[in-house]
Every structure is written in C-alpha cells, then in structure tokens.
Amino acid sequence: METESEPYVRLASLRQLHQAMADMNTARSLADTLQTVADGAVHALGFELACVNLVRPDGDLVVAAFAGNPAAEALITGRVGSREAWDRRLSMGERWGDLVFIPHTEGWVLDDDDVPQWYTDGPAPRFADEWHPADRLFAPMYAPGPHGGRSSGELIGVLSVDRPRNGRHPGAWVREALQMYAFQAAIAISNARLRANMQRALVRLEREQQALRASEESFRQAFEYAPSGMAIAEMGGEQHGRILRTNDALCRLLGRPASAMRRYSFSDLVHPEDIGTLLRTSAEGGRAELRLGRRDGSYVWVSLRNSVVADAADGPRFLLTHVEDIEERKRRELQLAHRASHDSLTGLPNSAELRARLSARLCTRPPAGQPTAVDAMDAAWSHPVADSGGHPFDFPAGADPYDAYDHHVHAVAPEGDRDDGTKGLAVLFCDLDGFKSINDRFGHNAGDAVLIEVARRLSNGVRDGDTVARLGGDEFVILADGLGRADAQDLAVRLRNEIIQPIRAEGRAVRVGASFGIGWAHCGMTADEVLKSADERMYVEKRSRPKQHRRAG
C-alpha cells in the first residue's frame, strides 16, 4: 500500500484491497473468512504481521487467525486473552479514528497481561514517525449497528497489525483504509457466522428430519404390521371420531376393506347395546370393552384403548385407537357367567338367577293399597333405604325417601279370587308328580331325560321375556309379567297339559304329572316371600286333587 505522501495511489494497490475484500465475502467457511482477513491485512494493506482476535461467547478473545510469520502463528494461534485485558488496551493510547495506536513508550505496561503477544527486537526509532517493534496498532471490528455506523454495533473482534513495510507509522490514507477494511471484515465475519449457524441449523434440521422420517417409518411399520387392530381417527370438530386410517389386522378382524373403513367412525360400527359404553369412554386415554360389527352382520368383542397423538406443536390432534380381539376371553367369561347363573342339566336359570331377576323387579315400598310383610317402612326415615340390588340410596336432608321410587313401575297383585282386570307379575311354582318313581324304577339317567324334556316344554310354552327357572330337584318356577288371574290360570293349565304328554326316556315312554301354585309378586315383598307364597299355593293345589290325577302312569 502506498503512503499518503504520494500524490496518488497506484491502481494495483486499489485492486489488491478490492480483491482482499472480495475474498473475505466469498470465503466458504468462518475459518476461511478469518484467515482471509488476516492475509488481506498483510498483502493488501502492507503490514508484515496481522492477527485476528475473535470474541468468544464467554466474552474473552481468542487468536483465530494469523498471517505473516509461521513461527508466530504456531505459537499464539488458539490462545485466549481476557476481555478485561483487551478493554484496557482499547482504552489506552492514541485514537486514530476507530483505530487505537499504543506507542512503545506506553505499551510496556501491557507486557505482562494475558493477551497473546509476539515480541520482536529492534533498534530505537531514528526519527519521529519510525515504527518501533513494541508499537501496537489495533483495529476494533464492530458488527454493523442499527444505523449502519462502523462502531455502533457489538464488538466481534480486534484486528491487530504490526510493522508496516515502509517502516513508518501509517499515514492518514492507510489509517482510513485500515478502518474501512476492519469494518468490511466485521461484516464478512458476521455473515460467515450467520452462514455457519445456518449450516449447523440445516444439518441439525436434516438430522431431525431423518430421525423424524425414521420414526415415522418405524411407526408406519409398527402400525401396519401390528398383530392387533390399529386405527387413527379425527379428534374434535364436526368429523370427530371419523376413521382416517386402519391397519390390515383391523380390516381382517372386521372383514372390511380399508377404503370402506374410512367411511365410518367407531360409533357407526358399535353394537347398539354398547353405544352407551362407547360414549362414556373418555376420548383421551379411554378404555372400553364392546362389540364391533363385521361385514357379514355378526359382532366381535373387542377392547378399545385410545391415545391422543399431536401432529405438531400447535397442530391438529388425532386419536390412536388400539383394537384387541377379546372374543375368546368374552366367550369364556360368558360361559362362566352362564354356568354360575344357569342349571347345568337343563340350561335354565338356576335358583340364584331366579331370585336376582325377581328382586330386580321389586322395590321395598309397596304400592298404595297393597298388603306388605314389611310394616316397619316408617322406620326407614331414620335408616338408609336400599334398592332391590342392595345398594343404599342417599337422600338430601329433609327429602322423602319414598321419592326414590317415583320413576319405578310398581309390581301389583290382583285382589281377591276373581279377575278384577289387574295385570301383575305371576309366579307359577311347578312341582312334578310321580318323578321319584321314575328315578327309582328306571334310574337317574331316565330322570335326567325327563327333567330336560320338561324344561324344554315349559320354555316353549311361555312368551318371550318370561322366565322359566329350575329351582332344584323336580321344582320349576315361571315368572310371567303382565298377567291377570284368568291368564295365569290358563297358562298353568296349558303347561300342565304339555308336561303330562308321554316322554321318551331310556328307550321307553314315561309320564309325569305336574302341580302348579300361582303366587303374585308385588313391591314390598322379598323374593323369598314371593316364592314361599307360590310354593304354599302349589301344595294346596296338590292336596286338593285326587291322587290318581296327580300321579303319572
């Protein structure tokens, strides 16, 4: 670089400066940019040594690039100087615009601080503006401020230069060129940092996207190839619950293609009796056991388990539903429940199930005008009142406990011996006549065959919804709601006529008779009281008929 004493600056020097600035802005990395800044100060500005001290995130400055002396570069590159020591340097010496010049007469106080330095020996100055080896010249590099000023932004580093080639202190032109160069270097370094951050962000984003793609692929494979059914449904909005995607296992389970499944929600597929269970199931993390419809019209028991999946931080949420086939387990449970509530020989409801069904129809408060064996109901005002299942009702203070039955349809009984038009819950107690002799003469296998056939005939002789139960031994009970006295008597006659027909047992025809007692259930009675009443009427009816009419041939 020419000195300011010359009347003009050579075009070659301007070209060198322009090329140095161009190289700074086209460097491919931050490290290349820093080295280019140091090299440009040597080749374009005419200094023998140049060092770029870069501000680190913790505020200290590290020697990031060096040019002009390989030995010095190896010695101090990468070394760190404290921010306090650098602030002291930049506050000393002479101000040459944005530059800081510390002459050797003042700089000796800095020889022992922690800033990395390269010392060279030399003779004392022979004239006033001769450069001394201990002179220091710093060009602070500031990030461009909001108004574009050179020193209005944050300090990002310091460019330090040493020993101009002409051996003199830089003149006005070189000082201006160094300031301009430091300003452009700050811009180039800021841009390089930005590019580096962007590259790191892009690399991180690409890695995250790769991880996301890998995660999505893992989810897809886990979803598609899961051994149990999986479905994704919309959550919220008008299309809440609509199925968006299903896996092969669910399609096979329901016998429906994936394209058809997307036209439904689970509420469209659930068994009508289970829709309440589905609606009561919480959408988030809910569980339910219910029946889903197959394409052939049948239903399969499944366990539904829901999980909420967020598509993005603020994006839509979806419902991931896991569908497990529990048909076999439910079948076993139903079999066990059926065995516990039904007679193993005849398949009819057993005594416990009979009492449960009868109790479910009765409440503890009798209808108005009906007699009751429980005359102490008034005492219930001071005691918890229970429903027919034994669960206590809770009443607010001052409330009438009888209000609990306001919505209950009371079971009533016809009054007197004549049919007054009242429809009630008839309880027919049936005892077989002559059954013991069949057991004694032909064996228990024949007796079992008779009981099975009697159960079949009784079941065929009643209406849908009526209950035929085996109380034990050769005793059967029929519950028939909505009958008057004449209806109940006609039913007993029809059933007796069916029973006395010949029965094939162990290769022979046998006959049994039947005695019926008709009792009436009404609220205020217990199940045992109802059965006892019907049993007593059966024995009255049995004793009132001639023996030959009661026994079978």
Order of alpha helices (4+ residues) and beta strands (2+ residues): alpha-alpha-beta-beta-alpha-beta-alpha-beta-beta-alpha-beta-beta-alpha-beta-beta-alpha-alpha-alpha-alpha-beta-beta-beta-alpha-alpha-beta-alpha-alpha-beta-beta-alpha-beta-beta-beta-alpha-alpha
